Amino acid sequence: MQIWDNRERYGMVSRVLHWGMAAVILWQLFTVLARVLLDDESAMYGFFWGTHRETGFLIFTLVILRGIWALVNIRQRPPSVSLPAKVGHIVLYLLMLGIPAAALLRQYGSGRAFEPFGIPLFPGFEGDRIEWMMVPANTFHSWFGYLLFMLIVGHVAMAIWRHRDPEKTNVLPRMWN
């Protein structure tokens, strides 16, 4: 079992982080779909939407770990197949980091405590909200979330397209095997 990345494929840690994050982000999609499509009073809504903040925090934590691991492996990772692929991956990372970061800032600015998975991250406070902390997430959180999901669909589509086109570098074995 190969732990570290090399020039031909990603190691076990990178693959577990990649596919683990894919599963968590898929769950986050279900939480958003519940919010958009279901009645606020339904049990399904409560079940899914009730995990949205914790799931976002998990994504935030995992993307930080994944970024650190990528930096540790920077010299031995498989090279990017194109400039658009490289830019696309950078944008994916920025969105996976920025969306939950803005939500955490909004949560703090609202004065509400946040204890994901029972871990006290920050306490609530009395008094006025801190509006400047809330504005970025109030303005962009949903839209950037939708953009992230669209880019993920594009990411998957490009990987499949490269897999099926014999003239292109097949990138699936790098992260799959």
DRENVEX-290136 format. One record per residue: x, y, z of N, C-alpha, C in turn. Coordinates in steps of 0.05 Angstrom, whole numbers, padded with zeros to 5 digits. Layout:
BEGIN
+--------+---------+--------+---------+----------+--------+--------+---------+--------+
: n.east : n.north :   n.up : ca.east : ca.north :  ca.up : c.east : c.north :   c.up :
+--------+---------+--------+---------+----------+--------+--------+---------+--------+
:      X :       Y :      Z :       X :        Y :      Z :      X :       Y :      Z :
...
+--------+---------+--------+---------+----------+--------+--------+---------+--------+
//
This chain:
BEGIN
+--------+---------+--------+---------+----------+--------+--------+---------+--------+
: n.east : n.north :   n.up : ca.east : ca.north :  ca.up : c.east : c.north :   c.up :
+--------+---------+--------+---------+----------+--------+--------+---------+--------+
:  00017 :  -00024 :  00000 :   00000 :    00000 :  00000 :  00018 :   00025 :  00000 :
:  00014 :   00041 : -00019 :   00030 :    00066 : -00023 :  00017 :   00089 : -00008 :
:  00030 :   00099 :  00012 :   00020 :    00121 :  00029 :  00024 :   00148 :  00014 :
:  00048 :   00152 :  00005 :   00056 :    00178 : -00008 :  00048 :   00179 : -00037 :
:  00044 :   00203 : -00047 :   00039 :    00207 : -00075 :  00065 :   00202 : -00091 :
:  00062 :   00196 : -00117 :   00085 :    00196 : -00134 :  00077 :   00207 : -00161 :
:  00095 :   00209 : -00180 :   00089 :    00222 : -00205 :  00068 :   00208 : -00222 :
:  00063 :   00182 : -00217 :   00043 :    00168 : -00233 :  00015 :   00166 : -00220 :
:  00014 :   00167 : -00193 :  -00012 :    00164 : -00180 : -00011 :   00176 : -00152 :
: -00035 :   00180 : -00141 :  -00037 :    00191 : -00114 : -00036 :   00168 : -00094 :
: -00024 :   00173 : -00071 :  -00022 :    00153 : -00050 : -00048 :   00149 : -00035 :
: -00047 :   00131 : -00016 :  -00071 :    00123 : -00001 : -00083 :   00147 :  00014 :
: -00066 :   00163 :  00026 :  -00077 :    00186 :  00042 : -00091 :   00206 :  00023 :
: -00080 :   00212 :  00001 :  -00093 :    00231 : -00018 : -00119 :   00219 : -00029 :
: -00119 :   00193 : -00034 :  -00143 :    00181 : -00045 : -00165 :   00179 : -00024 :
: -00158 :   00173 :  00001 :  -00178 :    00172 :  00022 : -00190 :   00200 :  00027 :
: -00173 :   00220 :  00027 :  -00182 :    00248 :  00031 : -00200 :   00256 :  00007 :
: -00192 :   00249 : -00017 :  -00208 :    00257 : -00041 : -00236 :   00244 : -00040 :
: -00236 :   00217 : -00037 :  -00262 :    00203 : -00038 : -00278 :   00208 : -00013 :
: -00265 :   00212 :  00010 :  -00280 :    00219 :  00034 : -00293 :   00246 :  00032 :
: -00279 :   00265 :  00020 :  -00290 :    00291 :  00016 : -00313 :   00290 : -00004 :
: -00310 :   00273 : -00025 :  -00331 :    00270 : -00044 : -00357 :   00260 : -00031 :
: -00354 :   00241 : -00012 :  -00377 :    00231 :  00002 : -00390 :   00253 :  00020 :
: -00373 :   00268 :  00034 :  -00383 :    00289 :  00052 : -00396 :   00311 :  00035 :
: -00385 :   00318 :  00013 :  -00397 :    00339 : -00004 : -00423 :   00329 : -00016 :
: -00424 :   00304 : -00023 :  -00450 :    00292 : -00033 : -00471 :   00294 : -00011 :
: -00463 :   00288 :  00014 :  -00482 :    00291 :  00036 : -00491 :   00320 :  00038 :
: -00472 :   00339 :  00035 :  -00479 :    00367 :  00036 : -00499 :   00374 :  00015 :
: -00497 :   00362 : -00009 :  -00516 :    00367 : -00030 : -00544 :   00358 : -00021 :
: -00546 :   00336 : -00007 :  -00572 :    00326 :  00003 : -00583 :   00346 :  00023 :
: -00566 :   00358 :  00040 :  -00576 :    00378 :  00059 : -00588 :   00402 :  00045 :
: -00574 :   00411 :  00023 :  -00584 :    00434 :  00008 : -00610 :   00427 : -00007 :
: -00610 :   00404 : -00019 :  -00635 :    00395 : -00032 : -00658 :   00394 : -00013 :
: -00654 :   00384 :  00011 :  -00675 :    00383 :  00032 : -00684 :   00412 :  00038 :
: -00666 :   00430 :  00040 :  -00672 :    00458 :  00046 : -00689 :   00471 :  00024 :
: -00682 :   00464 : -00001 :  -00695 :    00477 : -00024 : -00722 :   00463 : -00031 :
: -00723 :   00436 : -00028 :  -00746 :    00421 : -00039 : -00766 :   00412 : -00018 :
: -00759 :   00410 :  00007 :  -00777 :    00398 :  00027 : -00790 :   00419 :  00044 :
: -00813 :   00411 :  00056 :  -00827 :    00428 :  00075 : -00811 :   00430 :  00100 :
: -00809 :   00454 :  00111 :  -00793 :    00458 :  00136 : -00802 :   00441 :  00159 :
: -00826 :   00432 :  00159 :  -00837 :    00417 :  00181 : -00833 :   00387 :  00178 :
: -00823 :   00378 :  00155 :  -00820 :    00349 :  00150 : -00797 :   00337 :  00165 :
: -00799 :   00311 :  00171 :  -00777 :    00297 :  00185 : -00752 :   00296 :  00168 :
: -00756 :   00292 :  00142 :  -00733 :    00290 :  00123 : -00718 :   00317 :  00123 :
: -00733 :   00339 :  00123 :  -00720 :    00365 :  00124 : -00703 :   00368 :  00149 :
: -00715 :   00362 :  00172 :  -00701 :    00364 :  00197 : -00676 :   00346 :  00198 :
: -00679 :   00321 :  00187 :  -00657 :    00302 :  00187 : -00634 :   00312 :  00171 :
: -00639 :   00321 :  00146 :  -00617 :    00330 :  00129 : -00607 :   00358 :  00136 :
: -00625 :   00377 :  00137 :  -00617 :    00405 :  00142 : -00604 :   00408 :  00169 :
: -00612 :   00392 :  00188 :  -00600 :    00393 :  00215 : -00571 :   00386 :  00216 :
: -00560 :   00375 :  00194 :  -00531 :    00368 :  00193 : -00515 :   00387 :  00176 :
: -00528 :   00408 :  00165 :  -00514 :    00425 :  00145 : -00490 :   00439 :  00157 :
: -00492 :   00451 :  00180 :  -00470 :    00466 :  00192 : -00447 :   00447 :  00199 :
: -00453 :   00425 :  00211 :  -00432 :    00406 :  00219 : -00418 :   00395 :  00194 :
: -00434 :   00389 :  00174 :  -00422 :    00379 :  00149 : -00404 :   00400 :  00136 :
: -00412 :   00425 :  00136 :  -00395 :    00446 :  00126 : -00369 :   00449 :  00141 :
: -00371 :   00446 :  00168 :  -00347 :    00447 :  00184 : -00328 :   00424 :  00178 :
: -00340 :   00400 :  00174 :  -00324 :    00377 :  00167 : -00310 :   00381 :  00140 :
: -00324 :   00392 :  00121 :  -00312 :    00398 :  00095 : -00289 :   00418 :  00099 :
: -00293 :   00439 :  00114 :  -00272 :    00458 :  00120 : -00247 :   00445 :  00132 :
: -00252 :   00428 :  00152 :  -00230 :    00414 :  00165 : -00215 :   00396 :  00146 :
: -00230 :   00381 :  00130 :  -00218 :    00362 :  00112 : -00202 :   00376 :  00089 :
: -00213 :   00399 :  00080 :  -00198 :    00413 :  00058 : -00172 :   00425 :  00069 :
: -00172 :   00433 :  00094 :  -00147 :    00442 :  00106 : -00127 :   00419 :  00108 :
: -00136 :   00396 :  00118 :  -00118 :    00373 :  00120 : -00109 :   00365 :  00092 :
: -00127 :   00365 :  00073 :  -00120 :    00357 :  00045 : -00100 :   00377 :  00033 :
: -00103 :   00402 :  00039 :  -00084 :    00422 :  00029 : -00057 :   00419 :  00041 :
: -00056 :   00414 :  00067 :  -00030 :    00409 :  00080 : -00017 :   00384 :  00068 :
: -00032 :   00363 :  00065 :  -00021 :    00338 :  00053 : -00011 :   00343 :  00025 :
: -00026 :   00359 :  00009 :  -00017 :    00365 : -00018 :  00009 :   00380 : -00018 :
:  00012 :   00399 :  00000 :   00037 :    00415 :  00002 :  00060 :   00397 :  00010 :
:  00055 :   00378 :  00029 :   00077 :    00359 :  00037 :  00086 :   00342 :  00013 :
:  00067 :   00336 : -00005 :   00072 :    00318 : -00028 :  00077 :   00334 : -00054 :
:  00080 :   00360 : -00053 :   00079 :    00377 : -00077 :  00099 :   00368 : -00098 :
:  00122 :   00359 : -00091 :   00143 :    00352 : -00111 :  00138 :   00325 : -00123 :
:  00123 :   00307 : -00110 :   00120 :    00280 : -00121 :  00092 :   00274 : -00132 :
:  00074 :   00294 : -00132 :   00047 :    00289 : -00141 :  00047 :   00286 : -00172 :
:  00026 :   00273 : -00182 :   00024 :    00272 : -00212 :  00021 :   00300 : -00223 :
:  00033 :   00305 : -00246 :   00030 :    00332 : -00257 :  00002 :   00337 : -00268 :
: -00005 :   00362 : -00269 :  -00031 :    00370 : -00280 : -00030 :   00364 : -00310 :
: -00053 :   00357 : -00321 :  -00054 :    00350 : -00350 : -00057 :   00375 : -00367 :
: -00066 :   00397 : -00356 :  -00069 :    00422 : -00371 : -00072 :   00446 : -00353 :
: -00069 :   00469 : -00364 :  -00072 :    00494 : -00348 : -00102 :   00496 : -00338 :
: -00122 :   00491 : -00356 :  -00149 :    00492 : -00345 : -00155 :   00473 : -00322 :
: -00142 :   00449 : -00323 :  -00146 :    00430 : -00302 : -00133 :   00441 : -00276 :
: -00110 :   00452 : -00278 :  -00097 :    00464 : -00255 : -00113 :   00486 : -00243 :
: -00122 :   00505 : -00260 :  -00138 :    00527 : -00250 : -00164 :   00517 : -00238 :
: -00177 :   00497 : -00251 :  -00201 :    00485 : -00240 : -00198 :   00473 : -00213 :
: -00176 :   00459 : -00208 :  -00170 :    00448 : -00182 : -00166 :   00470 : -00161 :
: -00152 :   00491 : -00169 :  -00147 :    00513 : -00150 : -00174 :   00526 : -00142 :
: -00191 :   00530 : -00162 :  -00217 :    00542 : -00156 : -00234 :   00524 : -00138 :
: -00233 :   00498 : -00143 :  -00247 :    00479 : -00126 : -00238 :   00481 : -00097 :
: -00211 :   00481 : -00093 :  -00200 :    00484 : -00066 : -00208 :   00511 : -00053 :
: -00207 :   00532 : -00068 :  -00214 :    00559 : -00057 : -00244 :   00559 : -00049 :
: -00261 :   00547 : -00065 :  -00289 :    00547 : -00057 : -00294 :   00528 : -00033 :
: -00281 :   00505 : -00033 :  -00285 :    00487 : -00010 : -00274 :   00499 :  00016 :
: -00255 :   00517 :  00014 :  -00245 :    00531 :  00037 : -00261 :   00556 :  00044 :
: -00267 :   00571 :  00023 :  -00280 :    00597 :  00027 : -00309 :   00596 :  00035 :
: -00324 :   00577 :  00024 :  -00353 :    00575 :  00031 : -00357 :   00570 :  00061 :
: -00345 :   00549 :  00072 :  -00349 :    00545 :  00101 : -00335 :   00566 :  00118 :
: -00313 :   00578 :  00108 :  -00300 :    00599 :  00124 : -00319 :   00623 :  00127 :
: -00332 :   00630 :  00105 :  -00352 :    00652 :  00106 : -00375 :   00645 :  00125 :
: -00384 :   00620 :  00124 :  -00406 :    00612 :  00141 : -00398 :   00612 :  00170 :
: -00373 :   00605 :  00176 :  -00363 :    00606 :  00204 : -00362 :   00635 :  00213 :
: -00353 :   00653 :  00196 :  -00352 :    00681 :  00202 : -00380 :   00692 :  00208 :
: -00399 :   00684 :  00191 :  -00427 :    00692 :  00195 : -00438 :   00682 :  00222 :
: -00432 :   00656 :  00227 :  -00442 :    00644 :  00252 : -00431 :   00660 :  00276 :
: -00405 :   00666 :  00276 :  -00394 :    00681 :  00298 : -00406 :   00709 :  00300 :
: -00408 :   00722 :  00277 :  -00419 :    00750 :  00276 : -00448 :   00752 :  00285 :
: -00462 :   00729 :  00282 :  -00490 :    00729 :  00291 : -00494 :   00728 :  00321 :
: -00472 :   00722 :  00335 :  -00473 :    00719 :  00364 : -00481 :   00692 :  00374 :
: -00486 :   00673 :  00355 :  -00494 :    00646 :  00363 : -00469 :   00629 :  00367 :
: -00470 :   00612 :  00388 :  -00449 :    00593 :  00393 : -00448 :   00573 :  00371 :
: -00425 :   00560 :  00368 :  -00422 :    00538 :  00348 : -00406 :   00516 :  00361 :
: -00419 :   00492 :  00362 :  -00407 :    00469 :  00374 : -00411 :   00445 :  00356 :
: -00396 :   00444 :  00334 :  -00399 :    00421 :  00315 : -00390 :   00395 :  00329 :
: -00407 :   00375 :  00326 :  -00402 :    00349 :  00337 : -00397 :   00350 :  00368 :
: -00408 :   00370 :  00381 :  -00405 :    00374 :  00410 : -00378 :   00387 :  00418 :
: -00363 :   00395 :  00399 :  -00337 :    00409 :  00404 : -00342 :   00439 :  00405 :
: -00338 :   00452 :  00428 :  -00343 :    00481 :  00430 : -00322 :   00496 :  00414 :
: -00330 :   00505 :  00390 :  -00312 :    00520 :  00373 : -00311 :   00550 :  00382 :
: -00334 :   00562 :  00386 :  -00335 :    00588 :  00397 : -00362 :   00593 :  00411 :
: -00361 :   00609 :  00433 :  -00386 :    00614 :  00447 : -00403 :   00636 :  00434 :
: -00427 :   00637 :  00441 :  -00444 :    00659 :  00431 : -00438 :   00684 :  00448 :
: -00450 :   00706 :  00440 :  -00447 :    00730 :  00456 : -00473 :   00746 :  00456 :
: -00475 :   00763 :  00476 :  -00498 :    00780 :  00479 : -00492 :   00806 :  00465 :
: -00513 :   00820 :  00457 :  -00509 :    00846 :  00444 : -00514 :   00845 :  00414 :
: -00506 :   00866 :  00401 :  -00511 :    00870 :  00373 : -00495 :   00850 :  00356 :
: -00507 :   00843 :  00333 :  -00492 :    00826 :  00314 : -00469 :   00843 :  00302 :
: -00449 :   00829 :  00292 :  -00427 :    00842 :  00279 : -00432 :   00839 :  00249 :
: -00445 :   00859 :  00237 :  -00455 :    00858 :  00210 : -00434 :   00852 :  00189 :
: -00410 :   00864 :  00191 :  -00390 :    00860 :  00171 : -00381 :   00831 :  00170 :
: -00384 :   00816 :  00191 :  -00377 :    00788 :  00191 : -00399 :   00771 :  00177 :
: -00422 :   00781 :  00177 :  -00444 :    00766 :  00166 : -00448 :   00771 :  00136 :
: -00440 :   00794 :  00126 :  -00445 :    00802 :  00098 : -00433 :   00783 :  00078 :
: -00408 :   00774 :  00080 :  -00398 :    00756 :  00059 : -00415 :   00730 :  00055 :
: -00422 :   00717 :  00077 :  -00438 :    00693 :  00075 : -00466 :   00699 :  00066 :
: -00478 :   00720 :  00077 :  -00505 :    00727 :  00070 : -00507 :   00733 :  00040 :
: -00486 :   00744 :  00029 :  -00486 :    00752 :  00001 : -00478 :   00729 : -00018 :
: -00458 :   00713 : -00010 :  -00446 :    00694 : -00029 : -00448 :   00665 : -00022 :
: -00454 :   00658 :  00002 :  -00452 :    00630 :  00011 : -00468 :   00611 : -00007 :
: -00493 :   00617 : -00012 :  -00510 :    00599 : -00029 : -00500 :   00599 : -00058 :
: -00494 :   00623 : -00069 :  -00486 :    00624 : -00097 : -00460 :   00609 : -00101 :
: -00441 :   00613 : -00083 :  -00415 :    00599 : -00086 : -00419 :   00569 : -00082 :
: -00437 :   00561 : -00065 :  -00444 :    00533 : -00061 : -00454 :   00520 : -00087 :
: -00472 :   00535 : -00100 :  -00483 :    00524 : -00126 : -00460 :   00523 : -00146 :
: -00443 :   00543 : -00147 :  -00420 :    00543 : -00165 : -00402 :   00519 : -00159 :
: -00397 :   00514 : -00134 :  -00380 :    00491 : -00127 : -00393 :   00465 : -00137 :
: -00418 :   00461 : -00134 :  -00431 :    00437 : -00143 : -00429 :   00435 : -00174 :
: -00432 :   00457 : -00188 :  -00430 :    00457 : -00217 : -00401 :   00450 : -00226 :
: -00382 :   00461 : -00212 :  -00354 :    00455 : -00218 : -00347 :   00426 : -00212 :
: -00359 :   00414 : -00191 :  -00355 :    00386 : -00185 : -00366 :   00369 : -00207 :
: -00390 :   00376 : -00217 :  -00402 :    00361 : -00240 : -00383 :   00362 : -00264 :
: -00372 :   00386 : -00269 :  -00352 :    00389 : -00291 : -00327 :   00373 : -00286 :
: -00318 :   00372 : -00261 :  -00294 :    00357 : -00253 : -00298 :   00327 : -00260 :
: -00321 :   00317 : -00252 :  -00328 :    00289 : -00257 : -00330 :   00284 : -00287 :
: -00344 :   00302 : -00301 :  -00348 :    00298 : -00329 : -00321 :   00298 : -00344 :
: -00303 :   00316 : -00337 :  -00277 :    00317 : -00350 : -00261 :   00292 : -00344 :
: -00262 :   00282 : -00320 :  -00248 :    00257 : -00314 : -00259 :   00234 : -00330 :
: -00285 :   00232 : -00333 :  -00297 :    00211 : -00350 : -00290 :   00214 : -00379 :
: -00291 :   00239 : -00388 :  -00284 :    00245 : -00416 : -00255 :   00237 : -00422 :
: -00237 :   00244 : -00404 :  -00209 :    00237 : -00408 : -00205 :   00207 : -00407 :
: -00221 :   00193 : -00391 :  -00220 :    00164 : -00389 : -00228 :   00151 : -00415 :
: -00249 :   00162 : -00428 :  -00260 :    00150 : -00452 : -00246 :   00158 : -00478 :
: -00231 :   00180 : -00477 :  -00218 :    00189 : -00502 : -00189 :   00178 : -00502 :
: -00183 :   00160 : -00521 :  -00156 :    00148 : -00521 : -00134 :   00168 : -00528 :
: -00141 :   00191 : -00538 :  -00121 :    00211 : -00545 : -00113 :   00228 : -00520 :
: -00129 :   00226 : -00499 :  -00124 :    00242 : -00475 : -00111 :   00225 : -00453 :
: -00098 :   00238 : -00434 :  -00087 :    00225 : -00411 : -00110 :   00215 : -00393 :
: -00110 :   00189 : -00388 :  -00131 :    00178 : -00370 : -00123 :   00184 : -00341 :
: -00138 :   00202 : -00328 :  -00131 :    00211 : -00301 : -00144 :   00194 : -00280 :
: -00164 :   00178 : -00287 :  -00178 :    00162 : -00266 : -00160 :   00143 : -00251 :
: -00141 :   00128 : -00264 :  -00124 :    00110 : -00249 : -00107 :   00124 : -00228 :
: -00102 :   00150 : -00231 :  -00086 :    00164 : -00211 : -00100 :   00165 : -00185 :
: -00126 :   00168 : -00185 :  -00141 :    00171 : -00160 : -00158 :   00147 : -00153 :
: -00161 :   00129 : -00172 :  -00180 :    00107 : -00168 : -00165 :   00082 : -00157 :
: -00143 :   00075 : -00168 :  -00129 :    00050 : -00161 : -00110 :   00053 : -00138 :
+--------+---------+--------+---------+----------+--------+--------+---------+--------+
//
